[in-house]
Amino acid sequence: MIIEGKIEKLGEGLAQLTVTYDDNHKVIKTGLNILTVIRLMRSEGLSLIEKDVNGTSFWKRED
């Protein structure tokens, strides 16, 4: 289960996704469609907790 994530905007609709699972395993994927990544975060039950001026957003599961 994903417990937190970070989306970094790379440019024209692309993003780098970093997610942390409940066993502290981290996965980083680059070059993903930003809208698909946002839908994934929401479908996993994560909520946006912060977004900075560079387009990086931080997501966390609220239990």
MDAnalysis code that builds the backbone (N, CA, C; Angstrom):
import MDAnalysis as mda
import numpy as np

u = mda.Universe.empty(189, n_residues=63, atom_resindex=np.repeat(np.arange(63), 3), trajectory=True)
u.add_TopologyAttr("name", ["N", "CA", "C"] * 63)
u.add_TopologyAttr("resid", np.arange(1, 64))
u.add_TopologyAttr("resname", ["MET", "ILE", "ILE", "GLU", "GLY", "LYS", "ILE", "GLU", "LYS", "LEU", "GLY", "GLU", "GLY", "LEU", "ALA", "GLN", "LEU", "THR", "VAL", "THR", "TYR", "ASP", "ASP", "ASN", "HIS", "LYS", "VAL", "ILE", "LYS", "THR", "GLY", "LEU", "ASN", "ILE", "LEU", "THR", "VAL", "ILE", "ARG", "LEU", "MET", "ARG", "SER", "GLU", "GLY", "LEU", "SER", "LEU", "ILE", "GLU", "LYS", "ASP", "VAL", "ASN", "GLY", "THR", "SER", "PHE", "TRP", "LYS", "ARG", "GLU", "ASP"])
u.atoms.positions = np.array([
    [0.838, -1.173, 0.000],
    [0.000, 0.000, 0.000],
    [0.886, 1.240, 0.000],
    [0.542, 2.198, -0.845],
    [1.283, 3.459, -0.908],
    [0.877, 4.322, 0.286],
    [1.880, 4.841, 1.018],
    [1.568, 5.695, 2.162],
    [1.859, 7.173, 1.897],
    [2.790, 7.456, 0.965],
    [3.050, 8.846, 0.610],
    [3.704, 8.917, -0.761],
    [3.617, 10.082, -1.369],
    [4.188, 10.248, -2.695],
    [4.576, 11.684, -2.967],
    [5.411, 11.823, -4.000],
    [5.850, 13.152, -4.421],
    [5.809, 13.174, -5.944],
    [5.198, 14.217, -6.498],
    [5.145, 14.405, -7.939],
    [5.958, 15.650, -8.270],
    [6.979, 15.475, -9.112],
    [7.791, 16.607, -9.555],
    [7.499, 16.877, -11.025],
    [7.073, 18.088, -11.326],
    [6.757, 18.476, -12.699],
    [8.054, 18.619, -13.491],
    [8.115, 17.929, -14.645],
    [9.317, 17.968, -15.483],
    [9.187, 18.901, -16.681],
    [7.995, 19.194, -17.085],
    [7.784, 20.019, -18.271],
    [6.499, 19.585, -18.947],
    [6.274, 19.959, -20.142],
    [5.095, 19.704, -20.953],
    [4.290, 18.454, -20.594],
    [3.614, 18.489, -19.469],
    [2.718, 17.406, -19.079],
    [3.382, 16.170, -18.527],
    [4.698, 16.225, -18.292],
    [5.418, 15.061, -17.771],
    [5.818, 15.264, -16.321],
    [5.974, 14.140, -15.631],
    [6.305, 14.211, -14.208],
    [7.210, 13.061, -13.796],
    [7.864, 13.268, -12.658],
    [8.591, 12.195, -11.987],
    [7.810, 11.861, -10.730],
    [7.537, 10.594, -10.534],
    [6.767, 10.135, -9.388],
    [7.671, 9.357, -8.448],
    [7.625, 9.711, -7.165],
    [8.316, 8.957, -6.124],
    [7.267, 8.542, -5.109],
    [7.141, 7.240, -4.870],
    [6.177, 6.750, -3.891],
    [6.880, 5.908, -2.838],
    [6.332, 5.938, -1.630],
    [6.830, 5.125, -0.524],
    [5.711, 4.191, -0.096],
    [6.049, 2.909, -0.032],
    [5.083, 1.899, 0.397],
    [5.170, 1.684, 1.900],
    [4.185, 0.977, 2.467],
    [4.121, 0.789, 3.917],
    [5.303, -0.005, 4.478],
    [6.066, -0.687, 3.637],
    [7.263, -1.392, 4.114],
    [8.533, -0.563, 3.888],
    [8.370, 0.752, 3.682],
    [9.437, 1.735, 3.438],
    [10.174, 1.538, 2.119],
    [9.625, 0.728, 1.210],
    [10.192, 0.539, -0.124],
    [9.834, 1.754, -0.973],
    [10.834, 2.360, -1.640],
    [10.584, 3.532, -2.490],
    [10.736, 3.152, -3.952],
    [9.880, 3.736, -4.782],
    [9.925, 3.529, -6.227],
    [9.900, 4.890, -6.897],
    [10.781, 5.083, -7.885],
    [10.834, 6.334, -8.636],
    [10.610, 6.011, -10.111],
    [9.660, 6.714, -10.714],
    [9.372, 6.567, -12.144],
    [9.422, 7.953, -12.778],
    [10.069, 8.057, -13.932],
    [10.246, 9.339, -14.608],
    [9.571, 9.317, -15.983],
    [9.086, 10.472, -16.421],
    [8.517, 10.618, -17.754],
    [7.071, 10.192, -17.861],
    [6.353, 10.216, -16.745],
    [4.946, 9.818, -16.725],
    [4.045, 11.008, -17.022],
    [2.872, 10.740, -17.554],
    [1.882, 11.781, -17.796],
    [1.391, 12.302, -16.444],
    [1.471, 13.603, -16.240],
    [1.163, 14.188, -14.939],
    [-0.294, 13.960, -14.510],
    [-1.225, 14.016, -15.447],
    [-2.631, 13.805, -15.092],
    [-2.890, 12.364, -14.659],
    [-2.226, 11.414, -15.310],
    [-2.347, 10.007, -14.929],
    [-1.799, 9.780, -13.529],
    [-0.701, 10.438, -13.211],
    [-0.087, 10.301, -11.886],
    [-1.010, 10.865, -10.802],
    [-1.622, 12.001, -11.063],
    [-2.545, 12.602, -10.090],
    [-3.744, 11.680, -9.869],
    [-4.280, 11.110, -10.954],
    [-5.396, 10.157, -10.812],
    [-4.986, 8.942, -9.990],
    [-3.761, 8.462, -10.203],
    [-3.252, 7.319, -9.432],
    [-3.214, 7.644, -7.945],
    [-2.694, 8.805, -7.604],
    [-2.596, 9.199, -6.192],
    [-3.987, 9.233, -5.553],
    [-4.937, 9.821, -6.244],
    [-6.301, 9.905, -5.704],
    [-6.943, 8.535, -5.595],
    [-6.720, 7.679, -6.589],
    [-7.320, 6.342, -6.550],
    [-6.718, 5.481, -5.441],
    [-5.487, 5.789, -5.035],
    [-4.834, 5.071, -3.937],
    [-5.237, 5.631, -2.573],
    [-6.073, 6.673, -2.562],
    [-6.553, 7.243, -1.310],
    [-5.630, 8.267, -0.684],
    [-4.708, 8.820, -1.472],
    [-3.804, 9.837, -0.958],
    [-4.393, 11.224, -1.172],
    [-4.049, 12.145, -0.291],
    [-4.527, 13.522, -0.372],
    [-3.353, 14.470, -0.568],
    [-3.587, 15.511, -1.350],
    [-2.573, 16.537, -1.563],
    [-2.380, 17.299, -0.261],
    [-1.124, 17.371, 0.215],
    [-0.880, 18.094, 1.463],
    [-0.091, 19.381, 1.252],
    [0.659, 19.454, 0.144],
    [1.444, 20.666, -0.113],
    [1.846, 20.707, -1.586],
    [1.912, 21.912, -2.139],
    [2.397, 22.115, -3.502],
    [3.273, 23.351, -3.488],
    [4.495, 23.225, -4.026],
    [5.390, 24.380, -4.011],
    [5.351, 25.128, -5.348],
    [6.076, 26.231, -5.428],
    [6.044, 27.095, -6.605],
    [6.685, 26.452, -7.831],
    [7.488, 25.429, -7.647],
    [8.143, 24.744, -8.764],
    [7.283, 23.637, -9.364],
    [6.104, 23.435, -8.801],
    [5.212, 22.413, -9.318],
    [5.369, 21.057, -8.668],
    [6.138, 20.977, -7.587],
    [6.283, 19.723, -6.859],
    [5.143, 19.614, -5.863],
    [4.478, 18.460, -5.856],
    [3.381, 18.261, -4.919],
    [3.667, 17.050, -4.036],
    [3.224, 17.151, -2.791],
    [3.437, 16.108, -1.800],
    [2.085, 15.541, -1.392],
    [1.990, 14.221, -1.381],
    [0.735, 13.511, -1.123],
    [0.936, 12.561, 0.040],
    [-0.119, 12.363, 0.830],
    [-0.020, 11.474, 1.989],
    [-1.366, 10.808, 2.240],
    [-1.282, 9.571, 2.702],
    [-2.490, 8.829, 3.072],
    [-2.973, 9.334, 4.423],
    [-4.260, 9.637, 4.499],
    [-4.840, 10.088, 5.756],
    [-5.730, 8.975, 6.300],
    [-5.228, 8.289, 7.314],
    [-5.988, 7.177, 7.935],
    [-6.703, 7.612, 9.168],
])
